[in-house]
Amino acid sequence: MRMTSDFADLVSSLDLPAKVRLLTGASAFTLAPEPAIGLGEMRFSDGPTGVRGLKFTGGRVVALFPNATLLASAWDEDAAHEVGRLLAEEAMAQQIHVVLGPTINLHRSPLGGRLFEAYSEDPLLTGRLAAAYVRGMQEAGVAACLKHLVANESETERNTMNSVVDEATLRELYLLPFEIAVEEAGAWSIMAAYNNVNGQAATEQRHVNNDIVKGEWGYDGLIMSDWFATKTAAPAANGGLDLVMPGPDGPWGAALVDAVKAGEVDESVIDDHLARLLLLASRVGALGTPREWPAQLPAPSSHVRKEQLTRLAAAGMTVLKNAGDTLPLDRQQTVALIGRHAVETIDMGGGSAQVNPPYQVSALEGLSALLGDKVSVVDGVDVRTRPVPARGGFLTAPSNGQAGIDVTIYDAEGNELERRFCGLAKTMIGMDDDFAGRPASARLAGIVEASGQVELGVLGVGAWSTSASPDFTLAASGNGFGEEVLTPPYRTFVVDSPGSLLFEATVSFEEMGLYGLVGTMASRETVDVIDDAVRAAAAADVAVVVAGLTEEQETESVDKSTLRLPGAQDALIEAVAGAARRTVVVVNAATPVLMPWLPRVDAVLWAGLPGQEGGHAVAAALLGDIEPAGRLVTTFPSADEAAPAWSVTPVDGDLRYDEGTYIGYRGHFAGKAPSPAFWLGHGLGYTTWEYSDVRLVLGDAPSITATVTNTGRRRSREVVQVYLRPVERDQPVRLVGWKAVTVEPGESARVTVHTDRRMWRTWNAEKGEWGRLADGGEFLVARGLGDIRATVS
């Protein structure tokens, strides 16, 4: 193998234990150096929506980007390339070599809790955006990591479940984004998933990892495990896994050395794994002469980042409905801004995608900055079923008065190990720390600056004592892998605050976990909140209700059970729509939600999870300062269970992908599910369009040309989409290409959409090889499959 020859001398200079030592992480997010061969430390970071750094929580302040579905909704490879480049800058500012992203699993079922990290339900759209992102990142010498290989579209029982997928579906759908990102961008690393695939762990997948990825695709990069995913030594090493994360402990080490000595693993396999690791190190500047990191890069809160992140977020926002040109808003109108998401806008999902941003701008702050006293606000109904660490400065740290809490960590003898300020009112203890002793307890403290009834509480596994309650113990339920970190247990209590109240809590624990303090105003009665909202809506020119999901529903480790908005948000919107002259709903969610109130509101703007500049981006989109020209990347079902693939709950450990290649729009179009509320590709923007002179240009991969005319009054961006409806009855419709163009009002543009040759392939299971669709079929030229503008045979 070429790689082995490139690094043969370095590999052969090490003995077997030294080789194996390098194939497991040295810590949670670093790899061990080996000075004898000029190998320096490599540093990894989670990175779907920001480069968090070497700490799982409470690390340095970094920029919070819009989430993947919002960025993808621009259908813009140039924007994806820019995001990759900006994330590379965020990585270089921290001397990070490898960013763990993009997530390119597909939106199989809309219930998937982690869909907010992934681009789309369509493999071509996902793959091409991922390739652009990877190019942008790796051009700066920072490695991207495609994840999670493969068939990892849901979170329920994710560490033990078995995805049962036929070979054609696996290759045509779920492997295709990885293939495109490898073929077009040469991604330098890939992450193997937690789940099993057809009875074999993803970390042991000889067929996927060795036969397809490294064999058929000729992939020369490195395949690493998801964190704590590797279960075996010899099967994983022989199954194509190159690197076990995290470290320093794991299933390899001495066990893998023994497996080689016992003849279970050939040492040439170890050499190949190490050669791939050294190739990665050479690419990112960790082998030989250490790379020089840029000295001057934009700070997370710089004006440069503010402009970039506002523009990227607003451009992906999608106008789903706009009756009577309600949007953009008239700056002379008075606006009643309503909803909990208006005052606490959700800017990122839960789990490993979370970062520590410099701030998070709410929709209230963003709109008020542009409209001033024309905006009145009504906090909405409760939207959470479990509390979260204090947000928005509700708790301030006694040490410095800043938003957050102080945490002091002790060993079993009561000796102080560390003091830390935690701006997110939570901290990880024991996972990525380097203490002089073993942590055994912690004291958390924050000051409440509010009068009246407040809800205070704690979260984390351990025995608790607080200044506001009797002592108690919190234990994990045992219902999920990593629960102590991703969904820790909690307890809250309502107390009266005189205006300034010190809240202290002490916890004793045995294992690592996430710990934090809860703080918020106590809940009001729903009927009182809705009454306030109705009065405000009736008094204003337009009511803007911001509603959506939270990191309870859109998170790692947990799937949704419904697409309904949590709490009484539907009732709130219905009541406002009945009282307001005009009603706009802003959906602050990354994935589909049900909209029973849709016929009664005038406009709907889908805003995703818009990142640290979220409020500014929402305001810019509502007022038309930046056109929300997004197109949906996921089909929105009209009801629960009204999707081609729905259940995410394994049966006897198996999650069967029985819908095959008919996920999302493919299944709806084939009649395997009712017509959706909104199709993939739907988006209105702020103008209207006419299509004419649509023509087919033949070739190995045909092209479609069309003239598009902006018939509205505003400069706008159109996304011309081309779908293929094959002649074969057992083949679904599929997106084969798209092209975006920006046109002035009254002007026209000639657009050419080059279709992708990979979308003509079909996998022949009997022959074990690729075949090709029959000639014929129809091209559908569309603004989403709900608005087909031309059909070309």
ZAMARGU-4260 file (C-alpha; in steps of 0.2 Angstrom, whole numbers, plus 5000, padded with zeros to 4 digits):
<rodrens>
0) 5000/5000/5000 | 5007/5017/4995 | 5004/5024/5013 | 5014/5010/5021 | 5029/5013/5009
5) 5028/5032/5012 | 5030/5029/5031 | 5038/5012/5031 | 5054/5018/5039 | 5045/5027/5053
10) 5033/5013/5056 | 5047/4999/5056 | 5057/5009/5069 | 5044/5006/5082 | 5041/4990/5092
15) 5024/4983/5093 | 5019/4990/5110 | 5024/5007/5104 | 5014/5006/5088 | 4999/5000/5097
20) 5001/5014/5110 | 4999/5027/5096 | 4982/5019/5090 | 4972/5024/5106 | 4970/5042/5111
25) 4981/5049/5125 | 4967/5059/5133 | 4949/5063/5129 | 4953/5074/5114 | 4972/5071/5111
30) 4984/5059/5103 | 5000/5054/5110 | 5016/5061/5103 | 5031/5050/5098 | 5047/5060/5098
35) 5057/5046/5091 | 5049/5047/5074 | 5045/5066/5075 | 5027/5064/5079 | 5019/5078/5089
40) 5003/5078/5099 | 4987/5079/5089 | 4972/5088/5096 | 4954/5085/5091 | 4938/5094/5094
45) 4920/5092/5092 | 4914/5104/5078 | 4897/5103/5070 | 4892/5120/5076 | 4908/5127/5083
50) 4925/5121/5088 | 4923/5118/5106 | 4941/5114/5110 | 4948/5101/5122 | 4935/5103/5135
55) 4918/5094/5134 | 4910/5109/5143 | 4916/5125/5151 | 4931/5127/5139 | 4936/5143/5130
60) 4924/5155/5122 | 4922/5151/5104 | 4910/5156/5090 | 4893/5147/5089 | 4888/5144/5071
65) 4871/5141/5064 | 4866/5122/5064 | 4869/5111/5050 | 4851/5110/5043 | 4850/5129/5043
70) 4866/5131/5034 | 4861/5117/5022 | 4845/5126/5018 | 4854/5139/5008 | 4858/5125/4995
75) 4874/5134/4992 | 4891/5125/4990 | 4900/5141/4991 | 4892/5145/5008 | 4897/5127/5014
80) 4915/5130/5009 | 4915/5146/5018 | 4908/5138/5034 | 4923/5125/5033 | 4935/5139/5031
85) 4928/5148/5046 | 4928/5133/5057 | 4946/5130/5052 | 4950/5147/5058 | 4941/5143/5074
90) 4952/5127/5075 | 4968/5136/5071 | 4965/5149/5085 | 4966/5134/5097 | 4979/5124/5088
95) 4967/5110/5084 | 4972/5098/5071 | 4956/5088/5068 | 4938/5095/5069 | 4925/5081/5071
100) 4912/5085/5058 | 4903/5086/5047 | 4889/5075/5052 | 4882/5067/5036 | 4870/5054/5041
105) 4853/5056/5033 | 4836/5062/5040 | 4828/5045/5039 | 4814/5048/5052 | 4809/5066/5057
110) 4810/5059/5075 | 4829/5058/5075 | 4835/5068/5090 | 4852/5072/5081 | 4846/5077/5064
115) 4850/5095/5068 | 4868/5091/5066 | 4865/5083/5049 | 4862/5092/5033 | 4847/5083/5024
120) 4836/5068/5020 | 4844/5068/5002 | 4861/5060/4999 | 4866/5070/4985 | 4862/5087/4993
125) 4871/5080/5009 | 4886/5074/5000 | 4889/5089/4989 | 4888/5101/5004 | 4899/5090/5014
130) 4912/5090/5001 | 4912/5109/5000 | 4913/5110/5019 | 4928/5098/5019 | 4937/5107/5005
135) 4935/5124/5014 | 4942/5116/5030 | 4956/5106/5024 | 4963/5119/5012 | 4968/5127/5029
140) 4977/5111/5034 | 4964/5106/5047 | 4957/5089/5045 | 4938/5086/5043 | 4930/5070/5050
145) 4915/5063/5041 | 4903/5055/5054 | 4895/5043/5058 | 4899/5028/5047 | 4885/5022/5044
150) 4866/5019/5046 | 4866/5030/5062 | 4850/5040/5059 | 4843/5039/5077 | 4848/5039/5095
155) 4837/5027/5104 | 4848/5013/5111 | 4862/5020/5100 | 4876/5010/5108 | 4868/4993/5106
160) 4855/4994/5092 | 4857/4985/5075 | 4853/4994/5059 | 4846/4982/5047 | 4849/4989/5030
165) 4849/4980/5013 | 4864/4982/5002 | 4856/4993/4989 | 4849/5005/5002 | 4866/5005/5011
170) 4875/5010/4995 | 4863/5021/4986 | 4857/5031/5001 | 4867/5030/5017 | 4885/5028/5010
175) 4883/5040/4996 | 4886/5056/5006 | 4902/5048/5013 | 4907/5042/4995 | 4905/5060/4988
180) 4915/5068/5002 | 4929/5056/4999 | 4929/5057/4980 | 4927/5075/4978 | 4935/5082/4994
185) 4947/5068/5000 | 4941/5070/5018 | 4956/5065/5029 | 4947/5056/5042 | 4930/5047/5045
190) 4922/5042/5062 | 4914/5025/5064 | 4897/5025/5073 | 4891/5017/5089 | 4878/5006/5081
195) 4879/4989/5073 | 4875/4987/5055 | 4867/4971/5049 | 4873/4962/5065 | 4891/4969/5066
200) 4898/4984/5075 | 4902/4999/5065 | 4919/4998/5073 | 4921/4981/5066 | 4914/4982/5049
205) 4925/4973/5037 | 4913/4975/5023 | 4910/4994/5025 | 4927/4999/5032 | 4938/4988/5022
210) 4929/4981/5007 | 4920/4997/5002 | 4928/5012/5010 | 4947/5007/5009 | 4945/4995/4995
215) 4932/5001/4982 | 4934/5019/4986 | 4953/5018/4988 | 4952/5029/5004 | 4969/5033/5011
220) 4963/5042/5026 | 4960/5037/5044 | 4944/5029/5052 | 4943/5032/5071 | 4929/5027/5083
225) 4916/5037/5090 | 4920/5041/5108 | 4919/5024/5119 | 4911/5015/5104 | 4925/5002/5102
230) 4921/4986/5111 | 4934/4973/5105 | 4953/4972/5101 | 4956/4960/5086 | 4939/4961/5078
235) 4940/4980/5077 | 4958/4980/5072 | 4954/4968/5058 | 4938/4977/5054 | 4946/4992/5047
240) 4946/5003/5063 | 4963/5013/5064 | 4961/5023/5080 | 4952/5021/5096 | 4945/5036/5105
245) 4946/5042/5119 | 4961/5037/5129 | 4972/5033/5138 | 4961/5017/5142 | 4952/5007/5130
250) 4950/4989/5123 | 4966/4989/5113 | 4983/4992/5122 | 4990/4976/5129 | 4975/4966/5123
255) 4979/4971/5105 | 4997/4967/5107 | 4993/4950/5114 | 4981/4947/5099 | 4995/4951/5087
260) 5007/4939/5096 | 4993/4926/5096 | 4991/4927/5077 | 4973/4934/5078 | 4979/4950/5070
265) 4993/4952/5057 | 5006/4965/5062 | 5004/4972/5044 | 4987/4977/5049 | 4994/4987/5064
270) 5007/4995/5052 | 4993/5000/5040 | 4983/5008/5054 | 4999/5017/5060 | 5003/5023/5043
275) 4986/5030/5041 | 4988/5040/5057 | 5005/5046/5052 | 4998/5052/5035 | 4984/5062/5045
280) 4998/5069/5056 | 5008/5074/5040 | 4993/5082/5033 | 4989/5093/5048 | 5007/5097/5052
285) 5010/5086/5067 | 5024/5075/5059 | 5041/5082/5056 | 5043/5101/5058 | 5028/5107/5068
290) 5016/5118/5059 | 5016/5137/5062 | 4998/5143/5068 | 4992/5159/5062 | 4994/5173/5075
295) 4979/5184/5070 | 4962/5177/5068 | 4945/5184/5071 | 4939/5183/5089 | 4922/5174/5092
300) 4914/5191/5096 | 4923/5201/5082 | 4913/5212/5070 | 4919/5200/5056 | 4912/5185/5065
305) 4895/5194/5068 | 4893/5198/5050 | 4898/5181/5044 | 4887/5172/5056 | 4872/5184/5054
310) 4873/5182/5035 | 4874/5163/5035 | 4860/5161/5047 | 4848/5173/5039 | 4852/5166/5021
315) 4846/5149/5026 | 4830/5154/5034 | 4815/5148/5024 | 4799/5157/5021 | 4786/5143/5021
320) 4770/5154/5020 | 4768/5172/5016 | 4750/5177/5012 | 4747/5194/5006 | 4765/5198/5007
325) 4765/5200/5026 | 4784/5198/5025 | 4795/5207/5025 | 4788/5217/5039 | 4785/5236/5037
330) 4797/5246/5048 | 4783/5258/5053 | 4772/5244/5060 | 4771/5240/5078 | 4775/5222/5083
335) 4769/5212/5097 | 4783/5199/5099 | 4777/5184/5109 | 4784/5167/5115 | 4797/5160/5126
340) 4808/5157/5111 | 4807/5176/5108 | 4816/5180/5124 | 4826/5164/5126 | 4830/5160/5108
345) 4837/5142/5106 | 4853/5144/5096 | 4861/5127/5097 | 4856/5109/5100 | 4861/5097/5114
350) 4875/5085/5117 | 4892/5086/5109 | 4887/5100/5097 | 4886/5112/5111 | 4900/5126/5113
355) 4903/5140/5125 | 4899/5156/5114 | 4903/5174/5119 | 4884/5177/5119 | 4868/5172/5112
360) 4857/5185/5104 | 4838/5183/5107 | 4825/5187/5094 | 4819/5201/5106 | 4836/5209/5106
365) 4838/5207/5087 | 4821/5215/5083 | 4822/5228/5096 | 4839/5234/5090 | 4831/5238/5073
370) 4813/5243/5078 | 4816/5251/5095 | 4800/5255/5105 | 4789/5248/5091 | 4792/5231/5099
375) 4782/5225/5114 | 4786/5208/5121 | 4776/5195/5130 | 4785/5180/5137 | 4776/5164/5131
380) 4771/5148/5139 | 4783/5135/5146 | 4792/5125/5133 | 4802/5113/5143 | 4799/5097/5152
385) 4816/5097/5161 | 4826/5111/5168 | 4842/5117/5160 | 4857/5126/5168 | 4853/5145/5171
390) 4853/5155/5155 | 4854/5174/5151 | 4863/5179/5167 | 4849/5173/5179 | 4864/5167/5190
395) 4880/5177/5192 | 4896/5171/5199 | 4901/5177/5216 | 4919/5179/5211 | 4917/5191/5196
400) 4898/5196/5194 | 4898/5188/5177 | 4884/5177/5170 | 4887/5160/5176 | 4893/5151/5192
405) 4908/5147/5202 | 4913/5129/5205 | 4926/5123/5217 | 4932/5105/5216 | 4939/5094/5230
410) 4947/5077/5233 | 4940/5064/5246 | 4950/5072/5260 | 4943/5089/5256 | 4958/5097/5248
415) 4955/5109/5235 | 4959/5104/5217 | 4953/5118/5207 | 4942/5133/5206 | 4934/5138/5190
420) 4921/5150/5183 | 4908/5142/5172 | 4899/5154/5161 | 4886/5141/5155 | 4881/5137/5173
425) 4887/5119/5171 | 4904/5110/5170 | 4910/5093/5166 | 4921/5085/5180 | 4932/5070/5178
430) 4932/5068/5159 | 4945/5080/5152 | 4953/5087/5168 | 4971/5085/5174 | 4970/5086/5193
435) 4983/5082/5205 | 4971/5071/5214 | 4955/5062/5211 | 4940/5073/5212 | 4926/5068/5225
440) 4915/5083/5228 | 4912/5100/5221 | 4904/5116/5228 | 4893/5126/5215 | 4888/5144/5219
445) 4878/5158/5210 | 4869/5174/5215 | 4851/5176/5210 | 4847/5195/5205 | 4828/5194/5205
450) 4813/5197/5216 | 4798/5185/5219 | 4796/5167/5216 | 4811/5158/5207 | 4814/5141/5202
455) 4831/5135/5208 | 4839/5117/5207 | 4854/5106/5203 | 4858/5093/5190 | 4871/5079/5190
460) 4873/5062/5198 | 4878/5062/5216 | 4873/5066/5234 | 4868/5084/5236 | 4866/5098/5249
465) 4860/5115/5245 | 4856/5131/5253 | 4838/5130/5248 | 4832/5112/5251 | 4835/5097/5262
470) 4849/5085/5257 | 4845/5072/5243 | 4853/5060/5231 | 4851/5060/5212 | 4855/5044/5202
475) 4855/5041/5183 | 4840/5031/5177 | 4851/5019/5167 | 4841/5022/5151 | 4854/5028/5140
480) 4873/5028/5136 | 4881/5043/5143 | 4866/5049/5152 | 4877/5056/5166 | 4884/5068/5154
485) 4870/5071/5141 | 4854/5070/5151 | 4859/5071/5169 | 4846/5069/5183 | 4840/5085/5191
490) 4829/5092/5205 | 4822/5109/5207 | 4812/5119/5220 | 4803/5136/5221 | 4809/5148/5233
495) 4806/5167/5237 | 4820/5178/5232 | 4821/5195/5241 | 4830/5203/5226 | 4848/5196/5229
500) 4850/5178/5234 | 4866/5167/5236 | 4862/5149/5230 | 4875/5136/5235 | 4875/5118/5232
505) 4888/5104/5236 | 4888/5087/5228 | 4898/5071/5232 | 4901/5059/5217 | 4911/5044/5212
510) 4912/5045/5193 | 4914/5059/5180 | 4898/5068/5175 | 4890/5085/5171 | 4885/5096/5185
515) 4876/5113/5185 | 4864/5125/5194 | 4846/5128/5188 | 4839/5146/5189 | 4824/5154/5182
520) 4808/5163/5187 | 4794/5152/5193 | 4781/5147/5180 | 4765/5157/5178 | 4748/5149/5174
525) 4746/5146/5155 | 4729/5154/5154 | 4737/5171/5161 | 4751/5170/5149 | 4739/5167/5134
530) 4728/5182/5140 | 4743/5193/5140 | 4748/5188/5123 | 4730/5190/5116 | 4730/5208/5123
535) 4747/5213/5115 | 4742/5205/5098 | 4726/5214/5097 | 4735/5231/5101 | 4749/5229/5088
540) 4749/5230/5069 | 4757/5213/5068 | 4760/5199/5080 | 4776/5189/5078 | 4775/5172/5088
545) 4792/5164/5090 | 4789/5145/5094 | 4799/5129/5093 | 4809/5115/5101 | 4823/5115/5113
550) 4838/5105/5116 | 4827/5092/5125 | 4820/5087/5108 | 4835/5091/5097 | 4850/5083/5106
555) 4862/5069/5105 | 4856/5053/5115 | 4838/5056/5114 | 4825/5054/5100 | 4808/5063/5099
560) 4792/5054/5101 | 4781/5067/5092 | 4783/5082/5080 | 4771/5092/5090 | 4777/5108/5098
565) 4780/5106/5117 | 4769/5114/5130 | 4754/5124/5125 | 4763/5133/5111 | 4750/5128/5098
570) 4736/5135/5109 | 4746/5151/5111 | 4748/5153/5092 | 4729/5149/5089 | 4724/5162/5102
575) 4736/5175/5095 | 4730/5172/5077 | 4712/5175/5082 | 4716/5192/5090 | 4729/5199/5079
580) 4727/5209/5063 | 4741/5199/5055 | 4751/5184/5063 | 4769/5179/5059 | 4776/5163/5066
585) 4794/5160/5067 | 4799/5142/5070 | 4814/5141/5081 | 4818/5123/5077 | 4830/5113/5066
590) 4819/5099/5061 | 4800/5097/5056 | 4786/5102/5068 | 4767/5100/5066 | 4758/5116/5062
595) 4739/5114/5066 | 4737/5132/5066 | 4745/5135/5048 | 4728/5140/5039 | 4725/5153/5052
600) 4742/5162/5052 | 4748/5174/5038 | 4766/5170/5037 | 4778/5156/5043 | 4797/5159/5044
605) 4808/5143/5048 | 4823/5149/5057 | 4832/5134/5062 | 4845/5135/5077 | 4853/5151/5071
610) 4869/5152/5082 | 4876/5166/5092 | 4869/5180/5081 | 4852/5171/5080 | 4842/5186/5085
615) 4850/5198/5073 | 4848/5185/5059 | 4829/5183/5063 | 4827/5202/5063 | 4836/5204/5047
620) 4826/5190/5039 | 4809/5197/5045 | 4813/5214/5039 | 4821/5209/5022 | 4838/5216/5026
625) 4844/5199/5021 | 4832/5188/5010 | 4828/5172/5019 | 4830/5162/5003 | 4832/5145/5010
630) 4824/5129/5004 | 4819/5115/5015 | 4831/5101/5017 | 4819/5089/5025 | 4801/5085/5020
635) 4789/5091/5034 | 4775/5078/5037 | 4757/5083/5039 | 4755/5073/5055 | 4763/5061/5067
640) 4767/5044/5059 | 4763/5052/5041 | 4781/5048/5035 | 4788/5034/5025 | 4800/5030/5039
645) 4794/5034/5057 | 4799/5023/5071 | 4816/5025/5079 | 4813/5012/5092 | 4823/4995/5090
650) 4813/4979/5092 | 4823/4966/5100 | 4838/4976/5096 | 4835/4978/5078 | 4829/4994/5069
655) 4824/4989/5052 | 4826/5001/5037 | 4811/4992/5028 | 4807/5007/5018 | 4823/5005/5008
660) 4827/5020/4997 | 4810/5028/5000 | 4814/5040/5014 | 4807/5058/5015 | 4801/5065/4999
665) 4805/5049/4989 | 4792/5040/4999 | 4779/5053/4999 | 4780/5055/4980 | 4778/5037/4978
670) 4762/5037/4989 | 4770/5027/5003 | 4765/5041/5015 | 4752/5055/5014 | 4756/5071/5005
675) 4767/5082/5017 | 4764/5099/5024 | 4780/5105/5015 | 4791/5096/5002 | 4810/5095/5002
680) 4815/5110/4992 | 4801/5121/4997 | 4804/5140/5000 | 4796/5156/4994 | 4809/5169/4997
685) 4802/5187/4995 | 4797/5187/4976 | 4788/5176/4963 | 4796/5167/4948 | 4791/5161/4931
690) 4800/5147/4922 | 4801/5146/4903 | 4810/5138/4888 | 4815/5122/4898 | 4826/5111/4888
695) 4836/5094/4889 | 4854/5093/4884 | 4859/5075/4882 | 4875/5067/4888 | 4882/5053/4900
700) 4874/5064/4914 | 4861/5075/4905 | 4859/5094/4909 | 4843/5104/4910 | 4842/5122/4904
705) 4829/5135/4909 | 4825/5153/4909 | 4819/5160/4926 | 4811/5177/4927 | 4809/5187/4943
710) 4791/5193/4942 | 4792/5201/4959 | 4798/5218/4966 | 4813/5213/4975 | 4830/5206/4970
715) 4830/5188/4975 | 4839/5171/4974 | 4830/5156/4966 | 4836/5138/4967 | 4831/5128/4952
720) 4829/5110/4956 | 4829/5095/4945 | 4822/5078/4950 | 4822/5062/4940 | 4807/5050/4940
725) 4814/5034/4933 | 4804/5022/4922 | 4807/5008/4934 | 4793/5006/4945 | 4804/5000/4959
730) 4815/5015/4959 | 4810/5031/4968 | 4811/5049/4962 | 4827/5057/4966 | 4836/5074/4966
735) 4849/5074/4953 | 4855/5092/4953 | 4851/5110/4957 | 4858/5127/4953 | 4855/5144/4962
740) 4854/5161/4953 | 4851/5179/4960 | 4840/5190/4948 | 4835/5208/4949 | 4816/5212/4949
745) 4809/5210/4931 | 4825/5202/4925 | 4828/5185/4918 | 4843/5172/4919 | 4847/5157/4909
750) 4851/5143/4921 | 4860/5126/4917 | 4858/5112/4930 | 4871/5098/4927 | 4864/5082/4934
755) 4875/5070/4944 | 4880/5054/4936 | 4880/5045/4952 | 4861/5046/4953 | 4859/5035/4938
760) 4867/5020/4947 | 4858/5006/4955 | 4865/4992/4965 | 4863/4974/4958 | 4862/4963/4973
765) 4863/4947/4963 | 4878/4952/4954 | 4886/4962/4968 | 4890/4977/4956 | 4883/4993/4950
770) 4871/4994/4936 | 4862/5009/4928 | 4844/5015/4927 | 4836/5012/4910 | 4835/5026/4898
775) 4819/5036/4898 | 4810/5043/4913 | 4806/5061/4916 | 4815/5076/4923 | 4804/5086/4935
780) 4810/5105/4935 | 4804/5111/4952 | 4804/5123/4966 | 4802/5108/4977 | 4791/5093/4972
785) 4776/5103/4978 | 4778/5116/4964 | 4784/5107/4948 | 4786/5120/4935 | 4791/5109/4920
790) 4792/5090/4915 | 4805/5085/4902 | 4805/5067/4895
</rodrens>
